[in-house]
Amino acid sequence: MFSLFTLAASALTQKTSQTPLYKMSPLARARVTKALVVPLILIGTASQAAAGVSDIRGDWVLDDGSAVARVAPCAYEPSRLCAIVIQEVLAPGEESAINQIVVRDIRPTGPGQFSGLYHIGPQKTLPTTIKVRSATILEMKVCMTVFCETIKLVRKA
């Protein structure tokens, strides 16, 4: 996207920085308009594509590669989704979380947005929000009072 904005800026500054838009020739005015509108259309299309993703079911890898979680219907309530650990890389002394629910009651809250409950321990959960950034990227935000952590997840190929 950066190159599109650079292109738009250069189109505006080439022979137009001294001439007001209303005094330009129709051809120059069309170039400036196109240079400004095309990046906005592309940004709008990309955000609509991300917001249009409503099915987050599947396998998701933490951005550091330490675990893979499967998002699927919850066993206790098929209308809700749960994220269950299916693979992990453990450090010495760590307990395995394989087959444990890490996020439960995932439900849509808006276009490309979900909410759920993130498990931090036995019988302890924190509210979480999940935003679809693209068909292959999710961002999960977990907050405890004013302290928040954002976790990036990538769809497993």
Secondary structure as GFF3:
##gff-version 3
##sequence-region A 1 157
A	DSSP	alpha_helix	2	13	.	.	.	ID=ss1
A	DSSP	three_ten_helix	21	23	.	.	.	ID=ss2
A	DSSP	alpha_helix	26	52	.	.	.	ID=ss3
A	DSSP	beta_strand	58	62	.	.	.	ID=ss4
A	DSSP	beta_strand	67	73	.	.	.	ID=ss5
A	DSSP	beta_strand	81	88	.	.	.	ID=ss6
A	DSSP	beta_strand	101	110	.	.	.	ID=ss7
A	DSSP	beta_strand	113	121	.	.	.	ID=ss8
A	DSSP	beta_strand	124	134	.	.	.	ID=ss9
A	DSSP	beta_strand	137	144	.	.	.	ID=ss10
A	DSSP	beta_strand	147	155	.	.	.	ID=ss11
###
